[in-house]
Amino acid sequence: MPSLSITYTPQYEGCHRIAVRADAVSPLPPFCIYIDSSASVIGEEKTTVITIDETFDECLPVQPVTCANYTIDAYIQPCCADEDDVESRVDFKFSTLTNKCEVYDISCTKSGIANIVITNPGSGYTSTPSVLITPTGGGTGFVGAPVMDGDTVESVTISNNGQYYTTVAAVRFDISPTGDTAEGYIEYCPCGTNCGENSIVSYNNCVDQGVEDVITPFTGSSYKVCSQSMPTVANSPETVVQKIASEACCNCQNYRVSNGDKDRSLTIDYIDCDNVRQTAAILPLAAFVTCMVPGSLHIVEDYIVTVTDLGTCP
C-alpha cells in the first residue's frame, strides 16, 4: 500500500487529528481524517506514517500509481477539539510524487555456449579439426571437441560451456590437415551460471508496494522495467542492471507492433499504463496496437518485427 509520511512538532500532549485531501482538484474533495493516538511530547518532533487504502479514495482521487506530482491540503488539530473548529486547526500544504518508480535497463548480452548445431558436416577430413569460437567478445573457457562420422563432422561434445561469449560469436572448424570446412551455429546457455541455474531478476512492483516481481532474462535480451528500487540479480554474473535517465514510468505512448513472420506467432511483453507487465501473442503477418511505457517492449524471440510509434495514447 502507498503511504504518506507527515512530520510535525506537537504543541500539546495526547491524540492528534490529521486531515488530508488533494488540492487543485475539481470539485474539491472532502477531508479524510486520520487519528494519531501515539504518544506525543510537547516540542519534540514526531513522524506519523499514514497508509493510503481504499478509505482515502474520496479525499485523494489522484491514484498513487499515476506518476504525478500533486499538492495535498492538510491540517492537524487536537482530537478533543470539534472537527468544525477552524481556529484549533494548524493548516499546511505539501507536494508529493505519487509514484517513485524509476526505470532500469536489464540486459544479458553475454553467456556460455550450450550447444553447437551442425548445419554442414563438411567432408574429406583426415583428422579431427579444432573447434574455434570467433570473435570471443570477452568470452573465455569454452572447450569442445568434434564427433566425427568418417571424414565429416557429426556433432560437437562440449566439456566446458565457458562464459561471457556474445551473441555475435560464430563457430568455425580448423582444417586439420585437410578437408572441406564444416559449418554450424551456436546455441547459448540461459542467462545464468555457466549453463547452470537460470538468471533471476527481482524488482519491486510499482503498483502494489512491497510486492516483488520476478523475471528470467534470456541471452541477447535487453529491455526495461519500472521498479521502486534497484532490481537484484541471482545466479548470473552476465545479467547487468543499470538505472537509466527516463521520464516517469507511466508516461505511455501508443505503439503498433507488426509480426512479419509468415509461419510463427510473435510473443511480446511490455509494461502497460498501470505499470503492470503484460504479455501478448501476435499472429503471423498481423499487428497489435496498444499503449505502453516507452522502451518497455520486449521481444521474447527473434522475429521479423516492425514497431511504429503512433504518438500519445488516446
C-alpha positions in Angstrom: 0.0 0.0 0.0 1.2 3.6 -0.7 1.6 5.8 2.3 2.1 9.5 3.4 4.8 10.4 5.9 4.0 13.5 8.0 6.5 15.1 10.4 5.3 17.7 12.9 6.1 19.1 16.3 3.2 18.7 18.8 2.2 21.7 20.9 0.1 19.6 23.2 0.1 16.1 24.6 -2.3 13.4 23.6 -4.2 12.4 20.5 -3.9 14.4 17.2 -6.4 14.5 14.3 -4.7 14.7 10.9 -6.8 15.6 7.9 -5.7 15.3 4.3 -7.2 15.9 0.8 -6.0 16.5 -2.7 -5.6 20.2 -3.6 -6.3 21.8 -7.0 -8.8 19.0 -7.8 -12.3 20.0 -9.1 -14.7 19.6 -7.4 -12.7 20.0 -4.2 -12.9 16.7 -2.2 -13.7 16.4 1.5 -11.0 15.9 4.1 -10.2 12.3 5.2 -9.4 12.0 8.9 -6.6 10.0 10.4 -6.3 9.7 14.2 -2.7 9.7 15.5 -3.1 8.3 19.0 0.6 7.6 19.5 2.4 9.3 22.4 3.3 13.0 21.9 5.8 15.1 23.7 5.3 18.9 23.5 8.0 20.5 21.4 9.5 17.1 20.3 9.3 16.3 16.6 7.5 13.1 15.6 6.7 11.4 12.3 3.4 9.7 11.5 3.1 7.3 8.6 -0.5 7.1 7.1 -1.3 4.0 5.0 -3.3 5.1 2.0 -6.0 2.4 1.4 -9.5 2.5 -0.2 -10.9 4.6 2.6 -8.9 7.6 1.1 -10.4 7.2 -2.4 -12.8 10.1 -1.8 -10.3 12.7 -0.5 -7.3 11.6 -2.6 -8.9 10.8 -6.0 -5.5 11.0 -7.7 -4.4 7.4 -7.6 -0.9 6.8 -6.1 0.2 4.9 -9.2 -0.3 7.6 -11.8 3.3 9.0 -11.6 2.1 12.6 -11.0 3.1 15.4 -8.7 0.2 16.9 -6.8 -0.4 19.0 -3.7 -2.1 17.8 -0.6 -4.1 20.2 1.6 -3.9 19.2 5.3 -4.4 20.2 8.9 -3.7 19.0 12.4 -5.8 19.6 15.5 -6.3 18.2 18.9 -8.7 15.2 19.0 -10.5 16.9 21.9 -11.5 19.8 19.6 -14.6 19.7 17.4 -13.8 18.9 13.8 -15.6 22.0 12.7 -13.5 24.2 15.0 -11.4 26.0 12.4 -9.4 28.0 15.0 -8.0 24.9 16.5 -6.5 23.7 13.2 -2.9 24.1 12.1 -3.1 24.2 8.3 -0.4 23.2 5.9 0.2 22.0 2.3 2.8 19.7 0.8 3.6 18.2 -2.6 4.2 14.6 -3.2 5.2 12.4 -6.1 2.6 9.6 -6.4 4.9 7.1 -7.9 8.6 7.0 -7.0 9.4 4.2 -9.5 12.5 4.6 -11.8 13.4 2.9 -15.0 16.1 0.2 -15.1 17.7 -1.4 -18.1 18.2 -5.2 -17.8 20.5 -6.8 -20.3 22.1 -10.2 -20.8 24.2 -9.9 -24.0 26.8 -12.5 -22.9 26.6 -16.1 -22.0 28.2 -19.5 -22.0 27.8 -21.9 -25.0 25.2 -24.6 -24.5 25.4 -26.4 -27.9 26.8 -26.2 -31.4 24.3 -27.2 -34.1 26.0 -28.6 -37.3 24.4 -27.3 -40.4 27.1 -28.6 -42.9 29.1 -31.7 -41.8 31.8 -30.9 -44.4 33.9 -33.8 -46.0 37.3 -35.0 -46.6 38.7 -34.6 -43.0 41.7 -36.8 -42.5 41.9 -36.0 -38.7 39.7 -34.3 -36.2 39.6 -30.5 -36.6 39.7 -28.0 -33.8 36.6 -26.0 -32.8 37.2 -22.2 -32.7 34.8 -19.5 -31.5 35.4 -16.1 -33.0 35.2 -13.3 -32.1 35.1 -14.2 -28.4 33.9 -10.8 -27.3 35.5 -11.3 -24.0 34.3 -14.9 -23.7 36.5 -17.5 -22.1 36.7 -21.1 -21.1 34.9 -22.9 -23.9 36.2 -26.4 -24.6 34.6 -28.6 -27.3 35.6 -31.5 -29.5 34.1 -32.6 -32.8 32.5 -36.0 -33.0 33.4 -37.4 -36.4 31.4 -39.6 -38.7 34.1 -40.9 -41.1 35.5 -37.8 -42.8 32.7 -35.5 -41.7 31.8 -33.6 -38.5 28.7 -35.1 -36.9 28.4 -33.0 -33.7 30.4 -31.3 -31.0 30.8 -32.6 -27.5 31.2 -29.7 -25.0 33.2 -30.3 -21.9 33.2 -26.6 -20.7 30.5 -24.1 -21.7 32.6 -21.1 -20.9 31.1 -17.7 -20.1 30.8 -14.1 -21.4 30.5 -15.0 -25.1 28.5 -12.5 -27.0 25.7 -13.5 -29.4 27.7 -12.2 -32.4 30.2 -15.0 -31.8 30.5 -17.7 -34.6 31.9 -21.2 -34.8 34.4 -22.5 -37.3 36.3 -25.8 -37.7 40.0 -25.6 -38.4 41.1 -27.8 -41.3 43.5 -30.3 -39.8 45.2 -31.0 -42.0 42.8 -31.3 -45.0 39.0 -31.3 -45.5 36.2 -29.0 -46.5 35.2 -26.7 -43.7 32.1 -27.9 -41.7 29.6 -25.2 -40.6 27.4 -24.7 -37.6 25.8 -22.2 -35.3 25.9 -21.5 -31.5 23.0 -22.1 -29.1 23.7 -20.2 -25.9 23.1 -21.0 -22.3 20.3 -19.3 -20.4 21.4 -16.1 -18.6 22.7 -18.0 -15.7 25.8 -19.5 -14.1 27.7 -21.4 -16.8 24.7 -23.3 -18.2 23.5 -23.9 -14.6 20.6 -22.2 -12.9 18.7 -19.5 -14.8 19.3 -15.9 -14.1 16.6 -14.5 -11.8 15.9 -10.7 -11.7 13.7 -9.5 -8.8 12.2 -6.0 -8.6 9.6 -4.1 -6.6 6.2 -3.8 -8.2 5.2 -0.2 -8.9 1.5 -0.8 -8.4 1.5 -2.9 -5.2 4.2 -1.6 -2.9 6.1 -4.4 -1.2 5.1 -6.9 -3.9 8.2 -8.4 -5.7 8.1 -9.4 -9.4 10.5 -11.9 -10.9 11.6 -12.3 -14.5 14.1 -14.6 -16.2 16.1 -12.9 -19.0 17.5 -14.8 -21.9 20.8 -14.4 -23.7 20.8 -11.5 -26.1 17.9 -9.7 -24.3 17.8 -6.1 -23.3 14.7 -4.4 -22.0 13.4 -2.2 -19.3 11.4 -2.4 -16.1 9.9 0.1 -13.7 10.9 -0.6 -10.1 10.8 1.2 -6.7 14.4 0.2 -6.1 17.4 -1.3 -7.9 16.5 -4.8 -9.1 18.6 -7.7 -7.8 20.1 -10.5 -9.8 20.6 -14.1 -8.7 22.6 -16.8 -10.5 24.2 -14.7 -13.2 27.3 -12.5 -13.4 26.3 -11.9 -17.1 23.0 -10.1 -16.4 23.5 -6.4 -16.0 21.1 -4.0 -14.3 21.5 -0.2 -14.8 19.4 2.7 -13.9 18.7 4.9 -16.9 17.6 8.5 -17.3 13.9 8.4 -18.3 10.6 10.2 -17.9 8.1 8.8 -15.4 7.4 5.1 -15.8 3.7 5.6 -16.7 4.4 8.1 -19.5 2.6 5.9 -22.0 2.7 6.1 -25.8 0.6 4.2 -28.4 2.6 1.6 -30.4 1.8 -0.7 -33.3 3.8 -4.0 -33.3 3.8 -5.9 -36.6 4.7 -9.6 -36.9 6.4 -10.0 -40.3 6.9 -13.7 -39.9 4.7 -15.9 -42.2 4.7 -19.0 -40.1 5.0 -18.2 -36.4 3.1 -16.2 -33.9 5.1 -13.5 -32.1 5.2 -13.3 -28.3 5.9 -9.9 -26.7 5.8 -8.5 -23.3 5.6 -4.8 -22.2 4.6 -2.5 -19.3 1.1 -1.1 -19.6 -0.1 2.3 -18.4 -0.7 0.9 -14.9 2.9 -0.2 -14.7 1.9 -3.8 -15.0 3.9 -6.2 -17.2 1.7 -7.7 -19.9 2.2 -10.5 -22.5 0.6 -10.6 -25.9 0.7 -13.0 -28.9 0.6 -11.6 -32.4 -0.4 -14.0 -35.2 1.7 -14.3 -38.4 1.5 -11.2 -40.7 -0.7 -9.5 -38.1 -0.3 -6.4 -35.9 -1.1 -5.4 -32.3 -1.8 -1.9 -31.2 -1.6 -0.8 -27.5 -0.5 1.9 -25.1 2.7 1.0 -23.3 5.6 2.6 -21.4 8.2 3.8 -23.9 11.2 1.4 -24.1 9.4 -1.4 -22.2 8.7 -3.6 -25.2 10.5 -6.9 -25.0 10.5 -9.3 -28.0 10.5 -12.8 -26.4 12.0 -14.5 -29.5 13.8 -13.3 -32.7 11.2 -12.4 -35.3 10.8 -10.0 -38.2 9.2 -7.2 -36.3 8.2 -3.6 -37.1 7.4 -1.2 -34.2 5.7 2.1 -35.0 5.2 4.9 -32.5 1.7 6.2 -33.0 2.1 9.0 -30.6 0.3 10.0 -27.4 -2.3 7.5 -26.1 -5.9 8.3 -27.0 
